[in-house]
């Protein structure tokens, strides 16, 4: 599988990672099977979060299922997230107390001495960037976190944070798929008042990340919208799109999911796909998209078939 330098760092990462948010409720044997399927495809990057499964459950079950040796751990890239609290309903908390305690619990749950990448999960309106900077410095100096990033941040929010932190922001994980791509669609429809896609929602996030060596990570790469189910094989809502996907899948000799991931990988931003499937066969099928380079005509055909307008 093709690799990229995450955020311009010395960390070489595969262009696909496996999201472990489903690991809390499936058998340990299934967790091992999906992890091994990813490794077979060259995917050694695993994406976690403290809230997946609630209270670090997915982190604990993955570590229990795999029981990595120290030498095996060195070959993995483990990413986790912090900043969302569920104990008080649902709120965001970038305080030093919360972030430090969350990381300590993640280290224990994952059975590791260090986390390769720590993401701030969603923007905290009450963020004090100086406090976050102190947390980052302490975690890095203590050898507990090697790299830092964010998730679902705007360009301005990243800019605010980077003014204070000493460690580079290497990644921004955002929702992105063929049918949910405002960060791409807005740039195409810019300055066209009659086109809904021209409404400024992303603040030039793609361009900002490219200019600042921040790797975009695409979560829910086959989801139609926010937790609305996949667009693949949904002919009632996405018939024309599935017609194009199926035709291209036949031409390339792959499963439809590979065309969905190939569409993301065709973008010159070197976007990393975060696949959330727990099915080994789906993981292998999606990974096959990394070997496909869609033509410009095919990329735009898919974009238009997904319902986006090219002025």
SERO-4910 file (N, C-alpha, C, O; in steps of 0.05 Angstrom, whole numbers):
BEGIN
 pado doro    nc1    nc2    nc3   cac1   cac2   cac3    cc1    cc2    cc3    oc1    oc2    oc3
  Unk    A     17    -24      0      0      0      0     18     25      0     39     26     13
  Unk    A      9     45    -15     23     70    -16     24     83     12      6     81     27
  Unk    A     47     96     17     50    110     43     54    140     38     61    149     16
  Unk    A     49    155     59     53    184     59     68    192     84     68    177    104
  Unk    A     81    215     83     94    226    107     72    242    121     65    264    112
  Unk    A     63    232    143     40    245    157     48    273    166     66    277    182
  Unk    A     33    292    156     38    320    164     66    330    158     75    348    172
  Unk    A     79    319    138    106    328    132    126    319    152    149    328    152
  Unk    A    118    300    170    137    291    191    153    268    180    152    261    157
  Unk    A    168    256    198    184    232    191    168    207    194    179    185    192
  Unk    A    142    209    200    125    186    205    112    177    178     94    191    168
  Unk    A    122    155    168    111    144    143     86    127    150     87    109    166
  Unk    A     63    135    138     38    122    145     24    112    120     27    125     99
  Unk    A     10     90    121     -6     81     98    -28    101     92    -38    115    110
  Unk    A    -37    102     67    -59    120     60    -86    111     70   -106    125     66
  Unk    A    -87     88     83   -112     79     96   -106     71    124    -85     58    130
  Unk    A   -123     78    142   -122     68    170   -147     54    176   -168     58    163
  Unk    A   -147     38    197   -170     23    205   -182     36    231   -168     36    251
  Unk    A   -206     46    229   -220     57    252   -231     35    269   -244     16    260
  Unk    A   -227     37    296   -234     16    314   -259     22    331   -263     10    352
  Unk    A   -275     40    321   -298     49    337   -319     27    341   -337     29    358
  Unk    A   -318      6    324   -337    -16    327   -327    -39    346   -342    -58    351
  Unk    A   -303    -37    355   -291    -59    369   -303    -65    397   -297    -85    409
  Unk    A   -320    -47    406   -330    -51    433   -351    -73    436   -354    -84    458
  Unk    A   -364    -80    414   -386    -99    416   -384   -123    398   -404   -137    394
  Unk    A   -360   -128    388   -357   -152    371   -337   -171    385   -321   -163    401
  Unk    A   -339   -197    379   -321   -217    392   -292   -211    387   -284   -199    367
  Unk    A   -275   -220    406   -246   -215    404   -235   -228    378   -217   -218    366
  Unk    A   -246   -251    371   -237   -265    347   -242   -248    322   -226   -248    303
  Unk    A   -264   -233    322   -271   -216    299   -252   -192    299   -243   -183    278
  Unk    A   -245   -182    322   -226   -159    324   -199   -168    313   -186   -153    298
  Unk    A   -190   -192    320   -165   -202    309   -166   -206    279   -147   -199    265
  Unk    A   -189   -215    269   -192   -220    240   -191   -194    225   -177   -192    204
  Unk    A   -204   -174    234   -205   -148    220   -177   -134    221   -169   -122    202
  Unk    A   -164   -137    244   -137   -125    247   -117   -139    229   -101   -126    216
  Unk    A   -119   -165    228   -100   -181    211   -106   -176    182    -87   -176    166
  Unk    A   -131   -172    175   -137   -166    147   -125   -139    139   -114   -136    117
  Unk    A   -126   -120    157   -113    -94    152    -83    -97    148    -71    -86    130
  Unk    A    -70   -111    167    -42   -115    165    -33   -129    139    -13   -123    127
  Unk    A    -49   -148    131    -44   -162    106    -44   -143     82    -30   -148     62
  Unk    A    -59   -122     84    -61   -102     62    -40    -80     65    -39    -61     49
  Unk    A    -23    -82     86     -3    -61     90    -13    -38    107      0    -17    109
  Unk    A    -36    -42    121    -47    -21    138    -39    -28    167    -50    -46    180
  Unk    A    -20    -13    177    -10    -16    205    -18      7    222     -7     11    244
  Unk    A    -37     23    213    -46     48    226    -74     43    237    -93     36    222
  Unk    A    -77     46    264   -103     40    276   -113     65    292    -99     76    308
  Unk    A   -138     72    286   -150     96    296   -169     90    319   -188     75    315
  Unk    A   -164    102    342   -181     98    366   -191    125    376   -185    146    366
  Unk    A   -207    123    398   -215    147    413   -224    137    440   -234    115    443
  Unk    A   -220    154    460   -228    146    487   -258    140    489   -266    123    505
  Unk    A   -274    154    473   -304    150    475   -314    128    458   -337    121    460
  Unk    A   -297    115    441   -307     93    425   -313     70    444   -296     59    458
  Unk    A   -339     61    444   -347     41    462   -352     52    490   -361     37    508
  Unk    A   -347     77    494   -349     91    520   -329     82    540   -325     58    544
  Unk    A   -316    101    552   -296     96    574   -274     77    565   -267     58    579
  Unk    A   -263     82    541   -240     68    531   -245     38    525   -226     23    523
  Unk    A   -270     31    522   -276      2    518   -264     -9    492   -253    -31    493
  Unk    A   -265      6    470   -254     -4    445   -224     -7    447   -212    -26    436
  Unk    A   -211     12    460   -182     11    463   -175    -15    479   -157    -29    471
  Unk    A   -189    -20    501   -183    -43    518   -188    -69    503   -171    -87    505
  Unk    A   -210    -71    489   -216    -97    476   -197   -102    452   -190   -125    447
  Unk    A   -188    -81    438   -169    -85    417   -142    -95    428   -131   -114    417
  Unk    A   -134    -82    450   -108    -91    462   -111   -119    473    -92   -135    471
  Unk    A   -134   -126    484   -138   -153    495   -138   -173    473   -127   -195    476
  Unk    A   -150   -166    450   -152   -185    428   -124   -190    416   -118   -213    408
  Unk    A   -108   -169    414    -83   -172    399    -59   -179    416    -41   -194    408
  Unk    A    -58   -168    441    -36   -174    459     -9   -171    445      6   -191    443
  Unk    A     -3   -148    435     22   -142    420     46   -146    438     47   -139    461
  Unk    A     67   -157    426     93   -158    440    107   -131    435     98   -116    417
  Unk    A    127   -124    451    141    -98    446    152    -95    418    150    -73    407
  Unk    A    162   -117    406    173   -115    379    150   -110    359    154    -95    339
  Unk    A    128   -123    363    105   -119    345     94    -90    348     86    -78    328
  Unk    A     94    -80    372     84    -53    377    100    -33    361     88    -13    351
  Unk    A    125    -37    358    142    -18    344    134    -15    314    140      5    302
  Unk    A    121    -35    304    113    -35    276     85    -23    271     76    -22    249
  Unk    A     72    -14    293     45     -3    291     45     27    294     63     39    306
  Unk    A     25     39    283     19     67    287     -8     69    301    -28     62    289
  Unk    A     -8     77    326    -33     78    341    -41    108    345    -25    124    356
  Unk    A    -64    114    337    -75    141    340   -100    140    358   -117    122    355
  Unk    A   -102    158    377   -126    160    392   -134    189    396   -119    207    389
  Unk    A   -157    193    408   -168    220    410   -177    226    439   -183    208    454
  Unk    A   -178    251    445   -187    260    471   -201    287    469   -198    301    449
  Unk    A   -217    294    488   -230    320    489   -260    320    490   -272    341    495
  Unk    A   -273    297    487   -302    295    490   -308    282    517   -297    261    524
  Unk    A   -326    294    532   -335    282    557   -363    273    555   -381    287    545
  Unk    A   -368    249    565   -395    238    565   -406    236    594   -430    230    598
  Unk    A   -390    242    613   -398    240    641   -418    262    649   -433    259    668
  Unk    A   -418    283    634   -436    306    640   -456    310    617   -463    333    611
  Unk    A   -464    289    605   -481    291    581   -465    289    556   -459    267    547
  Unk    A   -458    312    545   -440    312    522   -428    340    520   -442    360    514
  Unk    A   -403    342    525   -389    368    524   -360    364    516   -350    341    517
  Unk    A   -347    386    510   -319    384    501   -301    397    523   -309    417    535
  Unk    A   -278    385    527   -261    393    549   -231    390    542   -221    368    541
  Unk    A   -218    413    537   -190    412    531   -173    422    555   -150    430    552
  Unk    A   -184    420    578   -169    428    602   -146    408    606   -148    385    598
  Unk    A   -125    418    619   -102    401    624   -110    376    641   -101    354    635
  Unk    A   -127    380    660   -135    358    677   -149    336    661   -142    312    664
  Unk    A   -167    343    643   -182    323    628   -163    310    607   -163    285    605
  Unk    A   -148    325    593   -131    314    572   -110    295    584   -105    274    573
  Unk    A    -98    303    605    -77    287    617    -89    260    628    -77    239    624
  Unk    A   -111    262    642   -123    238    653   -133    219    630   -131    195    633
  Unk    A   -143    231    608   -152    214    586   -129    200    573   -131    176    567
  Unk    A   -106    213    569    -83    201    556    -73    178    574    -66    157    565
  Unk    A    -71    183    600    -62    162    619    -79    137    617    -69    115    617
  Unk    A   -105    141    615   -124    119    614   -121    105    586   -123     80    585
  Unk    A   -117    120    565   -113    108    539    -87     91    538    -87     69    527
  Unk    A    -66    101    550    -41     85    551    -46     59    566    -36     38    557
  Unk    A    -60     60    588    -66     36    603    -84     17    587    -80     -7    586
  Unk    A   -105     28    574   -124     12    559   -111     -1    535   -117    -24    529
  Unk    A    -94     13    521    -80      3    497    -56    -14    504    -44    -26    486
  Unk    A    -48    -15    529    -26    -31    538      0    -23    524     15    -39    513
  Unk    A      5      3    523     28     14    509     40     36    526     27     48    543
  Unk    A     66     41    521     80     63    535     77     90    522     83    110    534
  Unk    A     69     89    497     67    114    482     45    113    461     38     91    451
  Unk    A     34    135    454     15    138    432     29    153    409     42    173    413
  Unk    A     26    142    385     39    154    363     27    182    356     42    201    351
  Unk    A      0    183    356    -13    208    349    -37    212    367    -53    194    371
  Unk    A    -39    236    379    -62    243    395    -77    266    381    -65    286    374
  Unk    A   -103    262    377   -119    282    364   -138    294    385   -149    281    402
  Unk    A   -142    321    383   -163    334    398   -189    329    382   -191    337    359
  Unk    A   -208    316    395   -230    303    380   -249    322    366   -254    318    342
  Unk    A   -258    342    379   -275    363    367   -269    389    380   -261    390    403
  Unk    A   -272    411    366   -265    437    377   -280    443    403   -304    438    406
  Unk    A   -265    453    422   -276    462    448   -279    492    447   -259    506    445
  Unk    A   -303    502    449   -308    531    448   -293    545    471   -288    569    469
  Unk    A   -288    531    493   -274    543    516   -244    536    516   -232    539    537
  Unk    A   -234    528    494   -205    522    492   -188    545    500   -192    568    490
  Unk    A   -168    540    517   -148    560    523   -122    549    511   -109    531    522
  Unk    A   -114    559    488    -91    547    473    -65    546    488    -49    528    484
  Unk    A    -61    565    506    -36    563    523    -36    538    540    -15    526    544
  Unk    A    -60    531    551    -62    508    568    -57    482    551    -44    464    560
  Unk    A    -69    482    527    -65    459    509    -35    456    502    -25    434    501
  Unk    A    -22    478    497      6    478    490     23    465    513     41    450    508
  Unk    A     16    472    538     30    461    561     26    430    562     44    415    569
  Unk    A      1    421    557     -4    393    557     12    379    535     24    358    541
  Unk    A     12    389    511     27    377    490     56    375    497     69    354    493
  Unk    A     67    396    508     96    396    515    102    375    536    121    360    533
  Unk    A     85    373    556     90    354    577     87    325    567    104    308    573
  Unk    A     67    320    550     63    293    540     87    285    522     96    262    522
  Unk    A     96    304    506    118    298    488    144    294    504    160    276    498
  Unk    A    149    312    522    174    310    539    175    285    555    196    274    559
  Unk    A    151    275    563    150    250    579    151    226    561    151    203    571
  Unk    A    151    229    535    152    207    516    126    192    514    125    169    504
  Unk    A    104    204    522     78    190    522     63    195    496     46    178    488
  Unk    A     68    216    481     56    222    455     77    232    437     92    250    444
  Unk    A     78    221    413     99    229    394     90    250    374    107    267    366
  Unk    A     65    250    367     54    270    348     27    279    357     13    265    371
  Unk    A     19    303    347     -7    314    355    -23    323    330    -11    331    310
  Unk    A    -49    322    333    -66    331    312    -93    339    323    -97    341    347
  Unk    A   -112    344    305   -139    352    312   -159    337    296   -152    322    277
  Unk    A   -184    340    302   -206    327    287   -229    346    286   -238    357    306
  Unk    A   -240    349    261   -264    366    257   -258    396    263   -277    410    270
  Unk    A   -234    405    259   -226    433    263   -228    449    237   -223    438    216
  Unk    A   -235    474    240   -234    492    217   -205    503    214   -189    499    232
  Unk    A   -200    516    192   -173    527    187   -167    548    209   -145    549    219
  Unk    A   -186    565    216   -181    586    236   -176    574    263   -160    584    278
  Unk    A   -190    552    270   -186    540    296   -158    527    297   -145    528    318
  Unk    A   -149    516    275   -122    505    275   -101    527    277    -81    525    291
  Unk    A   -107    549    262    -88    572    263    -85    583    291    -63    590    299
  Unk    A   -107    585    305   -106    594    333    -89    576    350    -73    585    366
  Unk    A    -94    550    347    -79    531    364    -49    531    357    -32    531    375
  Unk    A    -42    533    332    -14    531    324      2    556    332     26    556    333
  Unk    A    -12    578    338      2    602    347     14    597    374     33    611    382
  Unk    A      4    578    389     13    573    417     29    547    421     47    547    437
  Unk    A     22    526    406     35    500    411     62    499    398     67    512    377
  Unk    A     80    485    411    107    482    401    110    457    383    129    455    367
  Unk    A     92    438    385     92    414    369     75    418    344     54    429    346
  Unk    A     84    409    321     68    413    296     42    397    297     41    375    309
  Unk    A     21    408    285     -4    394    281     -1    378    255      2    389    233
  Unk    A     -1    351    257      5    334    234    -20    324    219    -18    316    196
  Unk    A    -44    326    232    -68    314    219    -93    329    228    -94    340    251
  Unk    A   -113    329    211   -139    339    217   -159    319    206   -161    316    182
  Unk    A   -173    305    224   -191    284    215   -219    296    212   -231    307    231
  Unk    A   -230    294    188   -256    306    181   -273    286    166   -263    267    154
  Unk    A   -299    290    167   -317    272    151   -314    279    122   -316    303    114
  Unk    A   -310    259    105   -307    264     77   -314    238     61   -303    217     67
  Unk    A   -332    241     42   -339    220     24   -349    232     -2   -351    256     -5
  Unk    A   -354    215    -21   -365    225    -47   -390    242    -44   -393    262    -58
  Unk    A   -407    235    -26   -432    249    -22   -431    270      0   -449    286      3
  Unk    A   -410    270     16   -407    289     37   -379    302     34   -360    293     48
  Unk    A   -377    322     17   -350    333     12   -352    364      9   -341    375    -10
  Unk    A   -364    378     28   -365    407     26   -338    420     25   -335    442     13
  Unk    A   -318    408     37   -291    421     37   -279    420      9   -261    436      4
  Unk    A   -289    403     -8   -280    402    -36   -300    417    -54   -291    432    -72
  Unk    A   -325    412    -50   -346    424    -68   -346    454    -67   -350    468    -87
  Unk    A   -340    466    -43   -341    495    -41   -320    508    -59   -325    529    -71
  Unk    A   -297    496    -60   -276    508    -76   -283    508   -106   -275    527   -120
  Unk    A   -298    488   -115   -305    487   -143   -327    507   -150   -327    518   -172
  Unk    A   -344    513   -130   -367    530   -136   -363    559   -125   -382    574   -123
  Unk    A   -338    565   -117   -333    591   -105   -342    614   -123   -339    614   -147
  Unk    A   -355    634   -110   -364    658   -123   -387    654   -142   -393    672   -159
  Unk    A   -401    631   -140   -424    626   -157   -449    627   -139   -456    607   -126
  Unk    A   -462    650   -137   -483    654   -118   -507    636   -122   -522    631   -103
  Unk    A   -511    626   -147   -535    610   -152   -530    580   -145   -548    564   -148
  Unk    A   -505    574   -137   -498    546   -132   -496    542   -101   -480    556    -88
  Unk    A   -511    524    -90   -511    520    -61   -483    512    -51   -476    520    -29
  Unk    A   -469    498    -67   -442    490    -59   -423    513    -55   -401    509    -43
  Unk    A   -430    536    -64   -412    559    -62   -413    571    -34   -396    587    -27
  Unk    A   -432    563    -17   -435    574     10   -409    566     25   -402    543     26
  Unk    A   -397    586     37   -371    582     51   -376    567     78   -387    578     97
  Unk    A   -369    541     78   -372    525    102   -345    515    113   -343    509    137
  Unk    A   -325    514     96   -300    501    104   -277    520    108   -257    513    120
  Unk    A   -280    545     99   -258    564    103   -232    557     89   -210    562     99
  Unk    A   -235    544     66   -211    536     51   -194    516     66   -170    517     65
  Unk    A   -207    497     79   -193    478     96   -174    460     81   -152    456     90
  Unk    A   -182    451     58   -164    433     42   -138    448     35   -116    438     39
  Unk    A   -142    472     24   -118    488     16   -101    495     40    -76    495     39
  Unk    A   -114    502     62    -99    509     87    -82    486     96    -59    489    103
  Unk    A    -94    462     96    -79    438    105    -56    432     86    -34    424     95
  Unk    A    -60    435     61    -38    430     42    -15    450     47      8    442     48
  Unk    A    -22    475     49     -2    496     53     13    493     79     36    502     81
  Unk    A      1    480     99     14    478    125     22    449    132     26    443    156
  Unk    A     24    432    112     34    405    116     18    390    138     29    377    155
  Unk    A     -9    392    136    -27    378    154    -42    357    138    -56    364    119
  Unk    A    -40    333    145    -53    311    131    -82    310    138    -90    309    161
  Unk    A    -99    312    118   -128    308    122   -134    278    124   -124    262    108
  Unk    A   -149    270    144   -158    243    147   -188    242    143   -203    257    156
  Unk    A   -197    224    126   -225    223    118   -240    202    134   -236    178    128
  Unk    A   -256    210    153   -273    190    167   -300    187    153   -309    205    140
  Unk    A   -311    163    156   -336    156    143   -334    159    112   -350    174    100
  Unk    A   -315    146    100   -310    150     71   -332    139     53   -331    145     29
  Unk    A   -350    123     63   -372    113     47   -400    120     58   -420    109     50
  Unk    A   -400    138     78   -425    147     90   -437    169     73   -423    187     63
  Unk    A   -464    168     70   -477    189     55   -477    216     68   -473    236     55
  Unk    A   -480    216     94   -479    241    110   -471    234    138   -457    215    143
  Unk    A   -480    250    157   -472    246    185   -489    223    197   -512    227    204
  Unk    A   -476    199    199   -489    176    210   -516    169    196   -535    161    209
  Unk    A   -516    172    170   -541    167    155   -539    141    138   -558    136    123
  Unk    A   -519    126    141   -516    101    126   -500    105    101   -494    128     93
  Unk    A   -492     83     88   -475     85     65   -490     91     40   -514     85     37
  Unk    A   -477    104     21   -489    110     -5   -485     86    -24   -498     85    -45
  Unk    A   -467     68    -18   -462     45    -35   -486     27    -36   -497     20    -15
  Unk    A   -495     20    -60   -518      2    -65   -544     15    -57   -565      2    -59
  Unk    A   -545     40    -49   -570     54    -43   -580     67    -69   -575     90    -75
  Unk    A   -595     52    -84   -604     61   -110   -629     79   -108   -635     94   -127
  Unk    A   -643     79    -86   -665     97    -83   -656    126    -81   -669    143    -94
  Unk    A   -635    131    -67   -625    158    -63   -602    165    -82   -598    188    -90
  Unk    A   -586    144    -88   -561    150   -103   -559    131   -127   -538    119   -131
  Unk    A   -580    128   -142   -580    111   -165   -559    118   -185   -543    101   -193
  Unk    A   -559    143   -196   -539    150   -216   -510    146   -206   -493    138   -221
  Unk    A   -505    153   -181   -478    149   -170   -470    120   -170   -448    113   -178
  Unk    A   -488    103   -161   -482     74   -160   -478     62   -188   -463     43   -191
  Unk    A   -492     73   -207   -488     64   -235   -460     69   -244   -447     52   -256
  Unk    A   -450     93   -238   -422    100   -245   -402     83   -229   -383     73   -241
  Unk    A   -407     81   -203   -389     65   -186   -387     36   -196   -365     25   -198
  Unk    A   -410     24   -202   -410     -4   -210   -396     -7   -237   -382    -27   -241
  Unk    A   -400     12   -255   -387     10   -281   -357     12   -278   -342     -4   -290
  Unk    A   -348     31   -262   -319     34   -258   -307     10   -243   -285      1   -248
  Unk    A   -322     -1   -223   -313    -24   -209   -309    -48   -228   -289    -63   -225
  Unk    A   -327    -51   -247   -324    -72   -267   -300    -67   -285   -285    -86   -292
  Unk    A   -295    -42   -292   -272    -35   -310   -245    -41   -296   -226    -50   -308
  Unk    A   -244    -35   -270   -219    -38   -255   -217    -65   -242   -196    -72   -231
  Unk    A   -239    -81   -242   -238   -107   -230   -236   -107   -199   -222   -123   -187
  Unk    A   -251    -88   -187   -251    -85   -158   -280    -84   -148   -299    -83   -164
  Unk    A   -283    -84   -122   -309    -80   -110   -316    -50   -110   -298    -34   -111
  Unk    A   -342    -43   -109   -350    -15   -109   -337      2    -88   -331     25    -93
  Unk    A   -332     -9    -64   -320      7    -43   -292     17    -50   -284     38    -41
  Unk    A   -278      2    -68   -252     11    -77   -254     36    -94   -235     52    -94
  Unk    A   -275     39   -109   -279     63   -125   -284     87   -107   -275    109   -112
  Unk    A   -300     82    -85   -305    103    -66   -280    113    -52   -276    137    -49
  Unk    A   -262     95    -45   -237    103    -33   -218    115    -53   -203    134    -47
  Unk    A   -218    104    -77   -200    114    -98   -207    143   -105   -189    159   -112
  Unk    A   -233    150   -104   -241    178   -109   -228    197    -89   -219    218    -97
  Unk    A   -226    189    -64   -213    206    -44   -183    207    -49   -171    228    -47
  Unk    A   -171    184    -55   -142    183    -58   -133    197    -84   -109    204    -86
  Unk    A   -151    202   -102   -143    216   -127   -137    246   -121   -123    258   -137
  Unk    A   -147    257   -100   -142    285    -94   -113    290    -87   -101    274    -73
  Unk    A   -101    311    -98    -72    315    -93    -65    322    -65    -41    326    -59
  Unk    A    -84    325    -46    -78    331    -19    -66    308     -3    -59    310     20
  Unk    A    -65    284    -16    -55    260     -3    -71    254     23    -60    252     45
  Unk    A    -97    252     19   -116    248     41   -114    219     50   -112    200     34
  Unk    A   -114    215     77   -113    188     88   -142    179     95   -156    194    109
  Unk    A   -150    156     85   -177    146     90   -177    131    117   -159    115    123
  Unk    A   -197    136    134   -202    122    159   -226    104    155   -249    114    156
  Unk    A   -222     79    150   -243     60    145   -254     48    171   -238     39    187
  Unk    A   -280     49    175   -291     40    200   -304     12    199   -319      5    217
  Unk    A   -298     -3    178   -311    -30    175   -299    -50    194   -276    -50    201
  Unk    A   -317    -69    203   -307    -91    219   -307   -117    203   -302   -139    214
  Unk    A   -312   -115    177   -312   -139    160   -286   -142    145   -278   -124    130
  Unk    A   -271   -164    150   -245   -167    137   -247   -165    106   -229   -153     94
  Unk    A   -268   -176     94   -270   -174     65   -274   -146     55   -265   -139     34
  Unk    A   -289   -129     71   -293   -101     63   -267    -86     66   -261    -68     50
  Unk    A   -251    -92     86   -225    -79     91   -207    -84     67   -194    -66     57
  Unk    A   -205   -109     58   -188   -116     36   -198   -103     10   -182    -93     -6
  Unk    A   -225   -102      7   -236    -90    -17   -231    -60    -18   -224    -50    -39
  Unk    A   -233    -47      4   -229    -18      5   -199    -12      0   -193      8    -14
  Unk    A   -182    -28     11   -153    -23      8   -144    -25    -21   -125    -12    -30
  Unk    A   -159    -41    -37   -152    -44    -66   -154    -17    -81   -142    -14   -102
  Unk    A   -169      2    -70   -172     28    -82   -146     43    -83   -143     61   -100
  Unk    A   -127     36    -66   -101     50    -65    -85     45    -90    -66     60    -96
  Unk    A    -91     23   -104    -76     17   -129    -89     30   -154    -78     27   -176
  Unk    A   -111     44   -150   -125     56   -172   -120     86   -173   -122    100   -153
  Unk    A   -114     96   -196   -112    125   -200   -133    132   -221   -129    129   -245
  Unk    A   -156    142   -211   -177    150   -229   -168    172   -248   -152    189   -241
  Unk    A   -179    172   -272   -173    194   -290   -188    219   -281   -206    217   -265
  Unk    A   -180    241   -291   -194    266   -285   -223    264   -293   -241    273   -278
  Unk    A   -228    253   -316   -256    250   -326   -272    232   -307   -295    238   -301
  Unk    A   -261    211   -297   -275    192   -279   -280    206   -252   -302    202   -241
  Unk    A   -261    221   -242   -265    234   -217   -288    254   -218   -305    254   -200
  Unk    A   -289    270   -239   -310    289   -242   -337    276   -248   -358    285   -239
  Unk    A   -336    254   -262   -361    240   -268   -374    230   -242   -398    232   -238
  Unk    A   -357    219   -224   -367    210   -198   -378    234   -182   -399    232   -169
  Unk    A   -363    255   -182   -371    279   -166   -398    289   -175   -415    296   -158
  Unk    A   -403    291   -201   -428    301   -211   -450    281   -206   -473    288   -199
  Unk    A   -444    255   -209   -464    234   -204   -473    234   -175   -495    225   -168
  Unk    A   -456    243   -157   -462    244   -129   -481    267   -122   -490    270    -99
  Unk    A   -486    284   -142   -505    306   -138   -492    333   -135   -506    353   -130
  Unk    A   -466    335   -139   -453    361   -136   -453    375   -163   -454    362   -184
  Unk    A   -452    401   -162   -454    417   -186   -427    428   -193   -413    439   -176
  Unk    A   -420    426   -218   -396    439   -229   -405    462   -246   -415    458   -268
  Unk    A   -402    486   -237   -412    510   -251   -401    512   -280   -408    530   -294
***
